[in-house]
Amino acid sequence: MPIYEYELCDGTCAICGGKFTLRRPLSAPALTKCPLCKKPVRRVFSSFNTPQLTKPLSLSDAKKAGFTVLKRLGKGEYERQ
Ligand SMILES: [Zn+2]
């Protein structure tokens, strides 16, 4: 389950500290209120938790970076010469 980071839209809260992280399933609806104090919150897109969001990578980007998509060196079974 991914960990999401939230902060209060306004003010602060003694319960959650105004900023908190929450482990939620991908299928869960977007969190709009602090589950503790019920104040409105917004999602924080931090590079700490989701570095891939700061620099979106496509398959072509991966190839340009030197990744071999079809040959998996870890298993060795695809590396045949
Ligand atoms: Zn709170």
PDB file of the backbone (N, CA, C, O) and the ligand in Angstrom, with CONECT records:
HET     ZN  A 101       1
ATOM      1  N   MET A   1       0.839  -1.205   0.000  1.00  0.00           N
ATOM      2  CA  MET A   1       0.000   0.000   0.000  1.00  0.00           C
ATOM      3  C   MET A   1       0.874   1.255   0.000  1.00  0.00           C
ATOM      4  O   MET A   1       1.815   1.361   0.787  1.00  0.00           O
ATOM      5  N   PRO A   2       0.572   2.170  -0.853  1.00  0.00           N
ATOM      6  CA  PRO A   2       1.368   3.402  -0.900  1.00  0.00           C
ATOM      7  C   PRO A   2       1.096   4.281   0.314  1.00  0.00           C
ATOM      8  O   PRO A   2       0.020   4.232   0.909  1.00  0.00           O
ATOM      9  N   ILE A   3       2.074   5.069   0.661  1.00  0.00           N
ATOM     10  CA  ILE A   3       1.932   6.014   1.768  1.00  0.00           C
ATOM     11  C   ILE A   3       1.694   7.398   1.194  1.00  0.00           C
ATOM     12  O   ILE A   3       2.479   7.892   0.385  1.00  0.00           O
ATOM     13  N   TYR A   4       0.609   8.016   1.619  1.00  0.00           N
ATOM     14  CA  TYR A   4       0.290   9.357   1.158  1.00  0.00           C
ATOM     15  C   TYR A   4       0.551  10.354   2.272  1.00  0.00           C
ATOM     16  O   TYR A   4       0.441  10.047   3.459  1.00  0.00           O
ATOM     17  N   GLU A   5       0.898  11.550   1.847  1.00  0.00           N
ATOM     18  CA  GLU A   5       1.193  12.597   2.806  1.00  0.00           C
ATOM     19  C   GLU A   5       0.151  13.693   2.648  1.00  0.00           C
ATOM     20  O   GLU A   5      -0.161  14.115   1.534  1.00  0.00           O
ATOM     21  N   TYR A   6      -0.380  14.145   3.768  1.00  0.00           N
ATOM     22  CA  TYR A   6      -1.429  15.164   3.749  1.00  0.00           C
ATOM     23  C   TYR A   6      -1.063  16.296   4.691  1.00  0.00           C
ATOM     24  O   TYR A   6      -0.312  16.128   5.651  1.00  0.00           O
ATOM     25  N   GLU A   7      -1.620  17.442   4.379  1.00  0.00           N
ATOM     26  CA  GLU A   7      -1.483  18.571   5.293  1.00  0.00           C
ATOM     27  C   GLU A   7      -2.816  19.303   5.346  1.00  0.00           C
ATOM     28  O   GLU A   7      -3.622  19.231   4.419  1.00  0.00           O
ATOM     29  N   LEU A   8      -3.026  20.006   6.449  1.00  0.00           N
ATOM     30  CA  LEU A   8      -4.266  20.748   6.609  1.00  0.00           C
ATOM     31  C   LEU A   8      -4.316  21.900   5.608  1.00  0.00           C
ATOM     32  O   LEU A   8      -3.312  22.567   5.361  1.00  0.00           O
ATOM     33  N   CYS A   9      -5.494  22.122   5.041  1.00  0.00           N
ATOM     34  CA  CYS A   9      -5.649  23.241   4.118  1.00  0.00           C
ATOM     35  C   CYS A   9      -5.526  24.570   4.866  1.00  0.00           C
ATOM     36  O   CYS A   9      -5.054  25.562   4.312  1.00  0.00           O
ATOM     37  N   ASP A  10      -5.945  24.576   6.101  1.00  0.00           N
ATOM     38  CA  ASP A  10      -5.921  25.818   6.856  1.00  0.00           C
ATOM     39  C   ASP A  10      -5.695  25.521   8.330  1.00  0.00           C
ATOM     40  O   ASP A  10      -6.271  24.585   8.885  1.00  0.00           O
ATOM     41  N   GLY A  11      -4.868  26.313   8.941  1.00  0.00           N
ATOM     42  CA  GLY A  11      -4.660  26.180  10.379  1.00  0.00           C
ATOM     43  C   GLY A  11      -3.826  24.968  10.735  1.00  0.00           C
ATOM     44  O   GLY A  11      -3.127  24.396   9.898  1.00  0.00           O
ATOM     45  N   THR A  12      -3.916  24.599  11.972  1.00  0.00           N
ATOM     46  CA  THR A  12      -3.167  23.449  12.453  1.00  0.00           C
ATOM     47  C   THR A  12      -4.042  22.638  13.379  1.00  0.00           C
ATOM     48  O   THR A  12      -5.168  23.023  13.693  1.00  0.00           O
ATOM     49  N   CYS A  13      -3.520  21.534  13.802  1.00  0.00           N
ATOM     50  CA  CYS A  13      -4.330  20.601  14.588  1.00  0.00           C
ATOM     51  C   CYS A  13      -3.440  19.930  15.615  1.00  0.00           C
ATOM     52  O   CYS A  13      -2.339  19.477  15.303  1.00  0.00           O
ATOM     53  N   ALA A  14      -3.926  19.873  16.832  1.00  0.00           N
ATOM     54  CA  ALA A  14      -3.122  19.280  17.906  1.00  0.00           C
ATOM     55  C   ALA A  14      -3.095  17.765  17.815  1.00  0.00           C
ATOM     56  O   ALA A  14      -2.227  17.114  18.395  1.00  0.00           O
ATOM     57  N   ILE A  15      -4.049  17.212  17.086  1.00  0.00           N
ATOM     58  CA  ILE A  15      -4.142  15.751  17.025  1.00  0.00           C
ATOM     59  C   ILE A  15      -3.175  15.188  15.995  1.00  0.00           C
ATOM     60  O   ILE A  15      -2.375  14.300  16.290  1.00  0.00           O
ATOM     61  N   CYS A  16      -3.263  15.725  14.767  1.00  0.00           N
ATOM     62  CA  CYS A  16      -2.417  15.186  13.703  1.00  0.00           C
ATOM     63  C   CYS A  16      -1.188  16.049  13.464  1.00  0.00           C
ATOM     64  O   CYS A  16      -0.301  15.665  12.702  1.00  0.00           O
ATOM     65  N   GLY A  17      -1.125  17.206  14.105  1.00  0.00           N
ATOM     66  CA  GLY A  17       0.023  18.068  13.938  1.00  0.00           C
ATOM     67  C   GLY A  17      -0.041  18.914  12.686  1.00  0.00           C
ATOM     68  O   GLY A  17       0.917  19.619  12.373  1.00  0.00           O
ATOM     69  N   GLY A  18      -1.145  18.862  11.963  1.00  0.00           N
ATOM     70  CA  GLY A  18      -1.294  19.665  10.758  1.00  0.00           C
ATOM     71  C   GLY A  18      -0.715  19.004   9.526  1.00  0.00           C
ATOM     72  O   GLY A  18      -0.945  19.456   8.404  1.00  0.00           O
ATOM     73  N   LYS A  19       0.030  17.942   9.729  1.00  0.00           N
ATOM     74  CA  LYS A  19       0.616  17.225   8.599  1.00  0.00           C
ATOM     75  C   LYS A  19       0.821  15.787   9.026  1.00  0.00           C
ATOM     76  O   LYS A  19       1.325  15.512  10.115  1.00  0.00           O
ATOM     77  N   PHE A  20       0.424  14.871   8.154  1.00  0.00           N
ATOM     78  CA  PHE A  20       0.527  13.466   8.547  1.00  0.00           C
ATOM     79  C   PHE A  20       0.629  12.607   7.304  1.00  0.00           C
ATOM     80  O   PHE A  20       0.318  13.048   6.198  1.00  0.00           O
ATOM     81  N   THR A  21       1.058  11.406   7.496  1.00  0.00           N
ATOM     82  CA  THR A  21       1.109  10.428   6.408  1.00  0.00           C
ATOM     83  C   THR A  21       0.142   9.307   6.728  1.00  0.00           C
ATOM     84  O   THR A  21      -0.111   8.977   7.886  1.00  0.00           O
ATOM     85  N   LEU A  22      -0.384   8.742   5.673  1.00  0.00           N
ATOM     86  CA  LEU A  22      -1.391   7.704   5.844  1.00  0.00           C
ATOM     87  C   LEU A  22      -1.180   6.639   4.793  1.00  0.00           C
ATOM     88  O   LEU A  22      -0.977   6.936   3.615  1.00  0.00           O
ATOM     89  N   ARG A  23      -1.229   5.398   5.231  1.00  0.00           N
ATOM     90  CA  ARG A  23      -1.087   4.284   4.305  1.00  0.00           C
ATOM     91  C   ARG A  23      -2.480   3.891   3.814  1.00  0.00           C
ATOM     92  O   ARG A  23      -3.326   3.457   4.595  1.00  0.00           O
ATOM     93  N   ARG A  24      -2.702   4.048   2.525  1.00  0.00           N
ATOM     94  CA  ARG A  24      -4.029   3.784   1.988  1.00  0.00           C
ATOM     95  C   ARG A  24      -3.923   2.938   0.728  1.00  0.00           C
ATOM     96  O   ARG A  24      -2.938   3.018  -0.006  1.00  0.00           O
ATOM     97  N   PRO A  25      -4.943   2.133   0.488  1.00  0.00           N
ATOM     98  CA  PRO A  25      -4.956   1.360  -0.764  1.00  0.00           C
ATOM     99  C   PRO A  25      -5.173   2.282  -1.956  1.00  0.00           C
ATOM    100  O   PRO A  25      -5.762   3.356  -1.830  1.00  0.00           O
ATOM    101  N   LEU A  26      -4.692   1.849  -3.108  1.00  0.00           N
ATOM    102  CA  LEU A  26      -4.827   2.661  -4.326  1.00  0.00           C
ATOM    103  C   LEU A  26      -6.292   2.885  -4.685  1.00  0.00           C
ATOM    104  O   LEU A  26      -6.646   3.903  -5.280  1.00  0.00           O
ATOM    105  N   SER A  27      -7.130   1.939  -4.324  1.00  0.00           N
ATOM    106  CA  SER A  27      -8.540   2.023  -4.693  1.00  0.00           C
ATOM    107  C   SER A  27      -9.323   2.948  -3.780  1.00  0.00           C
ATOM    108  O   SER A  27     -10.482   3.255  -4.060  1.00  0.00           O
ATOM    109  N   ALA A  28      -8.713   3.394  -2.697  1.00  0.00           N
ATOM    110  CA  ALA A  28      -9.429   4.250  -1.756  1.00  0.00           C
ATOM    111  C   ALA A  28      -9.678   5.627  -2.374  1.00  0.00           C
ATOM    112  O   ALA A  28      -8.832   6.140  -3.107  1.00  0.00           O
ATOM    113  N   PRO A  29     -10.826   6.223  -2.083  1.00  0.00           N
ATOM    114  CA  PRO A  29     -11.103   7.562  -2.593  1.00  0.00           C
ATOM    115  C   PRO A  29     -10.168   8.581  -1.971  1.00  0.00           C
ATOM    116  O   PRO A  29      -9.593   8.358  -0.906  1.00  0.00           O
ATOM    117  N   ALA A  30     -10.030   9.706  -2.661  1.00  0.00           N
ATOM    118  CA  ALA A  30      -9.118  10.740  -2.180  1.00  0.00           C
ATOM    119  C   ALA A  30      -9.545  11.224  -0.803  1.00  0.00           C
ATOM    120  O   ALA A  30     -10.727  11.442  -0.536  1.00  0.00           O
ATOM    121  N   LEU A  31      -8.569  11.383   0.047  1.00  0.00           N
ATOM    122  CA  LEU A  31      -8.862  11.846   1.395  1.00  0.00           C
ATOM    123  C   LEU A  31      -9.039  13.367   1.379  1.00  0.00           C
ATOM    124  O   LEU A  31      -8.171  14.101   0.908  1.00  0.00           O
ATOM    125  N   THR A  32     -10.169  13.818   1.898  1.00  0.00           N
ATOM    126  CA  THR A  32     -10.429  15.256   1.898  1.00  0.00           C
ATOM    127  C   THR A  32     -10.464  15.835   3.299  1.00  0.00           C
ATOM    128  O   THR A  32     -10.366  17.048   3.485  1.00  0.00           O
ATOM    129  N   LYS A  33     -10.605  14.964   4.279  1.00  0.00           N
ATOM    130  CA  LYS A  33     -10.655  15.445   5.655  1.00  0.00           C
ATOM    131  C   LYS A  33      -9.722  14.623   6.520  1.00  0.00           C
ATOM    132  O   LYS A  33      -9.534  13.426   6.303  1.00  0.00           O
ATOM    133  N   CYS A  34      -9.147  15.282   7.496  1.00  0.00           N
ATOM    134  CA  CYS A  34      -8.316  14.567   8.456  1.00  0.00           C
ATOM    135  C   CYS A  34      -9.177  13.554   9.196  1.00  0.00           C
ATOM    136  O   CYS A  34     -10.204  13.915   9.770  1.00  0.00           O
ATOM    137  N   PRO A  35      -8.769  12.292   9.188  1.00  0.00           N
ATOM    138  CA  PRO A  35      -9.578  11.269   9.869  1.00  0.00           C
ATOM    139  C   PRO A  35      -9.626  11.483  11.381  1.00  0.00           C
ATOM    140  O   PRO A  35     -10.469  10.904  12.066  1.00  0.00           O
ATOM    141  N   LEU A  36      -8.737  12.302  11.888  1.00  0.00           N
ATOM    142  CA  LEU A  36      -8.701  12.519  13.340  1.00  0.00           C
ATOM    143  C   LEU A  36      -9.502  13.741  13.750  1.00  0.00           C
ATOM    144  O   LEU A  36     -10.352  13.661  14.638  1.00  0.00           O
ATOM    145  N   CYS A  37      -9.234  14.882  13.104  1.00  0.00           N
ATOM    146  CA  CYS A  37      -9.864  16.131  13.544  1.00  0.00           C
ATOM    147  C   CYS A  37     -10.942  16.602  12.580  1.00  0.00           C
ATOM    148  O   CYS A  37     -11.649  17.568  12.866  1.00  0.00           O
ATOM    149  N   LYS A  38     -11.077  15.922  11.430  1.00  0.00           N
ATOM    150  CA  LYS A  38     -12.133  16.216  10.455  1.00  0.00           C
ATOM    151  C   LYS A  38     -11.947  17.552   9.746  1.00  0.00           C
ATOM    152  O   LYS A  38     -12.872  18.033   9.091  1.00  0.00           O
ATOM    153  N   LYS A  39     -10.788  18.149   9.863  1.00  0.00           N
ATOM    154  CA  LYS A  39     -10.524  19.377   9.127  1.00  0.00           C
ATOM    155  C   LYS A  39     -10.137  19.032   7.690  1.00  0.00           C
ATOM    156  O   LYS A  39      -9.604  17.953   7.431  1.00  0.00           O
ATOM    157  N   PRO A  40     -10.408  19.957   6.748  1.00  0.00           N
ATOM    158  CA  PRO A  40     -10.063  19.685   5.345  1.00  0.00           C
ATOM    159  C   PRO A  40      -8.557  19.573   5.152  1.00  0.00           C
ATOM    160  O   PRO A  40      -7.787  20.368   5.691  1.00  0.00           O
ATOM    161  N   VAL A  41      -8.156  18.588   4.385  1.00  0.00           N
ATOM    162  CA  VAL A  41      -6.734  18.376   4.116  1.00  0.00           C
ATOM    163  C   VAL A  41      -6.515  18.301   2.610  1.00  0.00           C
ATOM    164  O   VAL A  41      -7.448  18.088   1.835  1.00  0.00           O
ATOM    165  N   ARG A  42      -5.276  18.480   2.224  1.00  0.00           N
ATOM    166  CA  ARG A  42      -4.910  18.303   0.822  1.00  0.00           C
ATOM    167  C   ARG A  42      -3.698  17.385   0.760  1.00  0.00           C
ATOM    168  O   ARG A  42      -2.901  17.286   1.694  1.00  0.00           O
ATOM    169  N   ARG A  43      -3.602  16.737  -0.354  1.00  0.00           N
ATOM    170  CA  ARG A  43      -2.517  15.792  -0.567  1.00  0.00           C
ATOM    171  C   ARG A  43      -1.213  16.534  -0.814  1.00  0.00           C
ATOM    172  O   ARG A  43      -1.177  17.530  -1.537  1.00  0.00           O
ATOM    173  N   VAL A  44      -0.169  16.045  -0.218  1.00  0.00           N
ATOM    174  CA  VAL A  44       1.157  16.616  -0.435  1.00  0.00           C
ATOM    175  C   VAL A  44       1.931  15.682  -1.347  1.00  0.00           C
ATOM    176  O   VAL A  44       2.136  14.510  -1.032  1.00  0.00           O
ATOM    177  N   PHE A  45       2.350  16.212  -2.465  1.00  0.00           N
ATOM    178  CA  PHE A  45       3.131  15.404  -3.401  1.00  0.00           C
ATOM    179  C   PHE A  45       4.604  15.633  -3.108  1.00  0.00           C
ATOM    180  O   PHE A  45       5.239  16.523  -3.673  1.00  0.00           O
ATOM    181  N   SER A  46       5.116  14.834  -2.237  1.00  0.00           N
ATOM    182  CA  SER A  46       6.501  15.028  -1.837  1.00  0.00           C
ATOM    183  C   SER A  46       7.407  14.142  -2.670  1.00  0.00           C
ATOM    184  O   SER A  46       7.048  13.020  -3.027  1.00  0.00           O
ATOM    185  N   SER A  47       8.565  14.654  -2.968  1.00  0.00           N
ATOM    186  CA  SER A  47       9.524  13.872  -3.736  1.00  0.00           C
ATOM    187  C   SER A  47      10.094  12.750  -2.884  1.00  0.00           C
ATOM    188  O   SER A  47      10.698  11.809  -3.400  1.00  0.00           O
ATOM    189  N   PHE A  48       9.899  12.855  -1.586  1.00  0.00           N
ATOM    190  CA  PHE A  48      10.419  11.820  -0.697  1.00  0.00           C
ATOM    191  C   PHE A  48       9.678  10.500  -0.903  1.00  0.00           C
ATOM    192  O   PHE A  48      10.290   9.433  -0.947  1.00  0.00           O
ATOM    193  N   ASN A  49       8.361  10.588  -1.028  1.00  0.00           N
ATOM    194  CA  ASN A  49       7.560   9.378  -1.149  1.00  0.00           C
ATOM    195  C   ASN A  49       7.390   8.932  -2.595  1.00  0.00           C
ATOM    196  O   ASN A  49       7.333   7.736  -2.880  1.00  0.00           O
ATOM    197  N   THR A  50       7.310   9.895  -3.506  1.00  0.00           N
ATOM    198  CA  THR A  50       7.016   9.554  -4.887  1.00  0.00           C
ATOM    199  C   THR A  50       7.985  10.271  -5.823  1.00  0.00           C
ATOM    200  O   THR A  50       7.605  11.227  -6.499  1.00  0.00           O
ATOM    201  N   PRO A  51       9.219   9.816  -5.861  1.00  0.00           N
ATOM    202  CA  PRO A  51      10.211  10.480  -6.715  1.00  0.00           C
ATOM    203  C   PRO A  51       9.862  10.362  -8.191  1.00  0.00           C
ATOM    204  O   PRO A  51      10.292  11.194  -8.990  1.00  0.00           O
ATOM    205  N   GLN A  52       9.098   9.353  -8.570  1.00  0.00           N
ATOM    206  CA  GLN A  52       8.789   9.182  -9.978  1.00  0.00           C
ATOM    207  C   GLN A  52       7.809  10.237 -10.477  1.00  0.00           C
ATOM    208  O   GLN A  52       7.705  10.467 -11.682  1.00  0.00           O
ATOM    209  N   LEU A  53       7.093  10.878  -9.559  1.00  0.00           N
ATOM    210  CA  LEU A  53       6.131  11.884  -9.978  1.00  0.00           C
ATOM    211  C   LEU A  53       6.816  13.201 -10.315  1.00  0.00           C
ATOM    212  O   LEU A  53       6.289  13.999 -11.090  1.00  0.00           O
ATOM    213  N   THR A  54       7.986  13.429  -9.736  1.00  0.00           N
ATOM    214  CA  THR A  54       8.674  14.682 -10.014  1.00  0.00           C
ATOM    215  C   THR A  54       9.307  14.659 -11.404  1.00  0.00           C
ATOM    216  O   THR A  54       9.508  15.705 -12.020  1.00  0.00           O
ATOM    217  N   LYS A  55       9.617  13.469 -11.885  1.00  0.00           N
ATOM    218  CA  LYS A  55      10.196  13.349 -13.223  1.00  0.00           C
ATOM    219  C   LYS A  55       9.563  12.146 -13.902  1.00  0.00           C
ATOM    220  O   LYS A  55      10.068  11.030 -13.779  1.00  0.00           O
ATOM    221  N   PRO A  56       8.485  12.355 -14.602  1.00  0.00           N
ATOM    222  CA  PRO A  56       7.799  11.227 -15.244  1.00  0.00           C
ATOM    223  C   PRO A  56       8.700  10.521 -16.243  1.00  0.00           C
ATOM    224  O   PRO A  56       9.402  11.152 -17.033  1.00  0.00           O
ATOM    225  N   LEU A  57       8.663   9.212 -16.190  1.00  0.00           N
ATOM    226  CA  LEU A  57       9.503   8.432 -17.083  1.00  0.00           C
ATOM    227  C   LEU A  57       8.640   7.581 -18.005  1.00  0.00           C
ATOM    228  O   LEU A  57       7.693   6.931 -17.564  1.00  0.00           O
ATOM    229  N   SER A  58       8.970   7.592 -19.250  1.00  0.00           N
ATOM    230  CA  SER A  58       8.285   6.731 -20.201  1.00  0.00           C
ATOM    231  C   SER A  58       9.214   5.605 -20.601  1.00  0.00           C
ATOM    232  O   SER A  58      10.378   5.572 -20.203  1.00  0.00           O
ATOM    233  N   LEU A  59       8.704   4.708 -21.371  1.00  0.00           N
ATOM    234  CA  LEU A  59       9.516   3.580 -21.814  1.00  0.00           C
ATOM    235  C   LEU A  59      10.698   4.057 -22.648  1.00  0.00           C
ATOM    236  O   LEU A  59      11.801   3.520 -22.542  1.00  0.00           O
ATOM    237  N   SER A  60      10.460   5.069 -23.479  1.00  0.00           N
ATOM    238  CA  SER A  60      11.551   5.573 -24.311  1.00  0.00           C
ATOM    239  C   SER A  60      12.597   6.263 -23.453  1.00  0.00           C
ATOM    240  O   SER A  60      13.787   6.217 -23.765  1.00  0.00           O
ATOM    241  N   ASP A  61      12.160   6.902 -22.372  1.00  0.00           N
ATOM    242  CA  ASP A  61      13.113   7.522 -21.464  1.00  0.00           C
ATOM    243  C   ASP A  61      13.993   6.471 -20.806  1.00  0.00           C
ATOM    244  O   ASP A  61      15.194   6.664 -20.619  1.00  0.00           O
ATOM    245  N   ALA A  62      13.366   5.360 -20.462  1.00  0.00           N
ATOM    246  CA  ALA A  62      14.105   4.276 -19.827  1.00  0.00           C
ATOM    247  C   ALA A  62      15.150   3.721 -20.781  1.00  0.00           C
ATOM    248  O   ALA A  62      16.268   3.411 -20.369  1.00  0.00           O
ATOM    249  N   LYS A  63      14.793   3.595 -22.051  1.00  0.00           N
ATOM    250  CA  LYS A  63      15.744   3.081 -23.035  1.00  0.00           C
ATOM    251  C   LYS A  63      16.894   4.058 -23.237  1.00  0.00           C
ATOM    252  O   LYS A  63      18.053   3.666 -23.374  1.00  0.00           O
ATOM    253  N   LYS A  64      16.539   5.359 -23.252  1.00  0.00           N
ATOM    254  CA  LYS A  64      17.584   6.359 -23.427  1.00  0.00           C
ATOM    255  C   LYS A  64      18.540   6.366 -22.242  1.00  0.00           C
ATOM    256  O   LYS A  64      19.721   6.687 -22.378  1.00  0.00           O
ATOM    257  N   ALA A  65      18.010   6.007 -21.084  1.00  0.00           N
ATOM    258  CA  ALA A  65      18.839   5.989 -19.882  1.00  0.00           C
ATOM    259  C   ALA A  65      19.685   4.722 -19.792  1.00  0.00           C
ATOM    260  O   ALA A  65      20.471   4.551 -18.860  1.00  0.00           O
ATOM    261  N   GLY A  66      19.515   3.844 -20.765  1.00  0.00           N
ATOM    262  CA  GLY A  66      20.352   2.658 -20.793  1.00  0.00           C
ATOM    263  C   GLY A  66      19.667   1.391 -20.330  1.00  0.00           C
ATOM    264  O   GLY A  66      20.291   0.331 -20.284  1.00  0.00           O
ATOM    265  N   PHE A  67      18.406   1.485 -19.990  1.00  0.00           N
ATOM    266  CA  PHE A  67      17.700   0.296 -19.557  1.00  0.00           C
ATOM    267  C   PHE A  67      17.362  -0.581 -20.753  1.00  0.00           C
ATOM    268  O   PHE A  67      16.906  -0.102 -21.791  1.00  0.00           O
ATOM    269  N   THR A  68      17.595  -1.856 -20.583  1.00  0.00           N
ATOM    270  CA  THR A  68      17.211  -2.804 -21.611  1.00  0.00           C
ATOM    271  C   THR A  68      15.916  -3.462 -21.185  1.00  0.00           C
ATOM    272  O   THR A  68      15.891  -4.241 -20.232  1.00  0.00           O
ATOM    273  N   VAL A  69      14.859  -3.157 -21.877  1.00  0.00           N
ATOM    274  CA  VAL A  69      13.548  -3.577 -21.416  1.00  0.00           C
ATOM    275  C   VAL A  69      13.313  -5.064 -21.648  1.00  0.00           C
ATOM    276  O   VAL A  69      12.735  -5.743 -20.799  1.00  0.00           O
ATOM    277  N   LEU A  70      13.758  -5.573 -22.794  1.00  0.00           N
ATOM    278  CA  LEU A  70      13.433  -6.950 -23.140  1.00  0.00           C
ATOM    279  C   LEU A  70      14.444  -7.940 -22.576  1.00  0.00           C
ATOM    280  O   LEU A  70      14.134  -9.121 -22.421  1.00  0.00           O
ATOM    281  N   LYS A  71      15.621  -7.481 -22.274  1.00  0.00           N
ATOM    282  CA  LYS A  71      16.630  -8.385 -21.728  1.00  0.00           C
ATOM    283  C   LYS A  71      16.721  -8.163 -20.226  1.00  0.00           C
ATOM    284  O   LYS A  71      17.172  -7.110 -19.775  1.00  0.00           O
ATOM    285  N   ARG A  72      16.305  -9.129 -19.472  1.00  0.00           N
ATOM    286  CA  ARG A  72      16.381  -9.003 -18.026  1.00  0.00           C
ATOM    287  C   ARG A  72      17.642  -9.688 -17.541  1.00  0.00           C
ATOM    288  O   ARG A  72      17.737 -10.915 -17.547  1.00  0.00           O
ATOM    289  N   LEU A  73      18.599  -8.899 -17.124  1.00  0.00           N
ATOM    290  CA  LEU A  73      19.885  -9.455 -16.719  1.00  0.00           C
ATOM    291  C   LEU A  73      19.794 -10.156 -15.381  1.00  0.00           C
ATOM    292  O   LEU A  73      20.624 -11.011 -15.070  1.00  0.00           O
ATOM    293  N   GLY A  74      18.808  -9.809 -14.594  1.00  0.00           N
ATOM    294  CA  GLY A  74      18.699 -10.388 -13.258  1.00  0.00           C
ATOM    295  C   GLY A  74      18.450 -11.886 -13.297  1.00  0.00           C
ATOM    296  O   GLY A  74      19.016 -12.638 -12.505  1.00  0.00           O
ATOM    297  N   LYS A  75      17.601 -12.315 -14.221  1.00  0.00           N
ATOM    298  CA  LYS A  75      17.280 -13.731 -14.290  1.00  0.00           C
ATOM    299  C   LYS A  75      18.275 -14.490 -15.153  1.00  0.00           C
ATOM    300  O   LYS A  75      18.594 -15.648 -14.882  1.00  0.00           O
ATOM    301  N   GLY A  76      18.756 -13.834 -16.183  1.00  0.00           N
ATOM    302  CA  GLY A  76      19.723 -14.474 -17.058  1.00  0.00           C
ATOM    303  C   GLY A  76      19.087 -15.263 -18.177  1.00  0.00           C
ATOM    304  O   GLY A  76      19.750 -15.609 -19.155  1.00  0.00           O
ATOM    305  N   GLU A  77      17.809 -15.549 -18.039  1.00  0.00           N
ATOM    306  CA  GLU A  77      17.180 -16.401 -19.038  1.00  0.00           C
ATOM    307  C   GLU A  77      16.897 -15.668 -20.336  1.00  0.00           C
ATOM    308  O   GLU A  77      16.664 -16.304 -21.364  1.00  0.00           O
ATOM    309  N   TYR A  78      16.912 -14.360 -20.308  1.00  0.00           N
ATOM    310  CA  TYR A  78      16.662 -13.598 -21.524  1.00  0.00           C
ATOM    311  C   TYR A  78      17.967 -13.179 -22.215  1.00  0.00           C
ATOM    312  O   TYR A  78      17.970 -12.724 -23.359  1.00  0.00           O
ATOM    313  N   GLU A  79      19.062 -13.346 -21.487  1.00  0.00           N
ATOM    314  CA  GLU A  79      20.346 -12.921 -22.031  1.00  0.00           C
ATOM    315  C   GLU A  79      20.979 -14.066 -22.786  1.00  0.00           C
ATOM    316  O   GLU A  79      21.840 -14.767 -22.255  1.00  0.00           O
ATOM    317  N   ARG A  80      20.547 -14.265 -24.047  1.00  0.00           N
ATOM    318  CA  ARG A  80      21.096 -15.373 -24.852  1.00  0.00           C
ATOM    319  C   ARG A  80      21.789 -14.808 -26.077  1.00  0.00           C
ATOM    320  O   ARG A  80      21.286 -13.908 -26.749  1.00  0.00           O
ATOM    321  N   GLN A  81      22.938 -15.355 -26.340  1.00  0.00           N
ATOM    322  CA  GLN A  81      23.711 -14.827 -27.451  1.00  0.00           C
ATOM    323  C   GLN A  81      23.995 -15.907 -28.478  1.00  0.00           C
ATOM    324  O   GLN A  81      24.641 -15.641 -29.491  1.00  0.00           O
TER     325      GLN A  81
HETATM  326 ZN    ZN A 101      -6.014  16.641  12.220  1.00  0.00          ZN2+
END
